[in-house]
Amino acid sequence: MINIKNEDQINRIRESCHLLADTFDEIEKHIEAGISTLELNNIADDFIRRNGGIPSFLGYGGFPGAICASVNDTVIHGIPDKTKLRNGDVIGIDMGINLNGYFSDRAVTYSVGTVEEDVRKLLRITEESLYKAIEAAVAGNRIKDISKAVTNHIEPYGYGVVYDFCGHGVGLAVHEDPSIPNYYPYRGFNPRIKPGMVLAIEPMINLGTDEVEVLEDDWTVKTLDRKTSAHFEHTIAIFKDHTEILTRK
């Protein structure tokens, strides 16, 4: 069931999203060679709690971190640990916040120092695909229009669009209906986009194959060919005459 949010609920979700945007601003200051993903996790956890929120990923389904810290060939759900970032790495940070019972979700993939040109291009094109998807996420369109926008932007570059994970509804819980695939075409649920929907759109794009595997920790998702992956995400709200990116202040 898709939760249609009222004005008050969207206002409260927006507050959660703005705190999440601030948290990304804070963590970005510390992304550099030599810092560990666990240190980044602790910085985010502390900032969220000092500002009245709760890291919504921590303990969700048993996940052990406040952030997902996905380095290089890790697509999503990287567990923060003592591994230190190195010049030339990329790190995808995926975070969510529960602020007074209202949930936000965002992801950004950052470059650490100087990265290879093909990797920089992957990050740029993936982020562009997110905004193409948001342009398609308007009242009256359908969920498949979002998926099609991502695929159409990515296909000319020959990148792998991850099939096994997708975007989703958000706001009253960490994950809600509907699922929002990044690939197109596909069979299945294709609801019309309506005012009051709050959606987390999140292209996950690989430099090589679209195939991925989950490691033995049951969380870490890596590209099967061990090439770099990129992940960008925003939480958005659908209104009758416009769409608002809630996780951007």
DAPE-V831377 format. One record per residue. SS is DSSP state (a for helix, b for strand, c for the rest). OMEGA is omega in whole degrees, -180 to 180 (NA if undefined). Layout:
# DAPE-V831377
ss=<SS & SS>
omega=<OMEGA & OMEGA>
This chain:
# DAPE-V831377
ss=<c & b & c & c & c & c & a & a & a & a & a & a & a & a & a & a & a & a & a & a & a & a & a & a & a & a & a & a & c & c & c & c & c & c & c & b & a & a & a & a & a & a & a & a & a & a & a & a & a & a & c & c & c & b & b & c & c & c & c & a & a & a & c & c & c & c & b & b & b & b & b & c & c & b & b & b & c & c & b & c & c & c & c & b & c & c & c & c & c & b & b & b & b & b & b & b & b & b & b & c & c & b & b & b & b & b & b & b & b & b & b & c & c & c & c & c & a & a & a & a & a & a & a & a & a & a & a & a & a & a & a & a & a & a & a & a & c & c & c & c & c & b & a & a & a & a & a & a & a & a & a & a & a & a & a & c & c & c & c & b & b & c & c & c & c & c & b & b & b & c & c & c & c & c & c & b & b & b & b & b & c & c & c & c & c & c & c & c & c & c & c & b & c & c & c & c & c & b & b & b & b & c & c & b & b & b & c & c & c & c & c & b & b & b & c & c & c & c & c & c & b & b & b & c & c & c & c & c & b & b & b & c & b & b & b & b & b & b & c & c & c & c & b & b & b & c & c & c & c>
omega=<180 & 178 & 173 & -175 & 174 & -175 & -179 & 179 & 179 & 177 & -179 & 175 & 178 & 178 & 177 & -180 & 179 & 175 & 178 & 177 & 178 & 180 & 176 & 177 & -179 & -176 & -180 & 179 & -171 & -178 & -179 & 178 & 177 & 178 & 180 & 178 & 176 & 176 & 177 & 177 & -177 & 176 & -180 & -179 & -179 & -178 & -180 & -176 & 178 & -179 & 170 & -179 & 176 & 175 & -171 & 178 & -175 & -179 & -179 & -175 & -178 & -179 & -171 & -176 & 172 & 177 & 164 & -176 & -170 & -173 & 171 & -176 & 172 & -176 & -179 & 171 & 174 & -178 & 179 & 179 & -175 & 178 & -178 & 177 & 179 & 175 & -179 & 175 & 161 & 179 & 174 & 177 & 177 & -176 & 171 & 179 & 168 & 178 & 179 & 176 & 180 & -165 & 177 & -176 & 179 & 174 & 176 & 172 & -175 & 170 & 176 & -177 & -178 & -179 & -180 & -176 & -179 & 178 & 177 & 180 & 177 & -180 & -179 & -178 & 179 & 178 & 176 & -179 & 175 & -178 & 172 & 179 & 179 & 176 & 180 & -177 & -179 & 179 & -179 & 173 & 177 & -178 & -180 & 176 & 176 & -180 & -178 & -180 & 178 & -177 & -178 & 180 & -174 & -171 & -178 & -177 & 177 & 179 & 177 & 176 & -175 & -179 & -166 & -179 & -173 & 175 & -169 & 168 & -177 & 173 & 177 & 176 & 180 & 178 & 176 & 168 & 2 & 167 & -177 & 178 & 175 & -179 & 180 & 5 & 173 & 175 & 175 & -175 & -177 & -176 & 173 & 179 & -174 & 173 & -178 & 173 & 172 & -170 & 171 & -179 & -171 & 174 & 173 & -169 & -177 & 178 & -180 & -176 & 174 & -175 & -179 & 174 & 177 & -178 & -174 & 177 & 178 & 179 & -171 & 179 & -179 & 172 & -176 & -180 & 178 & 171 & -173 & 176 & 178 & -174 & 176 & -175 & 169 & 167 & -178 & 175 & -179 & 173 & -176 & -173 & 178 & 175 & -178 & 172 & -173 & -176 & 174 & -177 & NA>
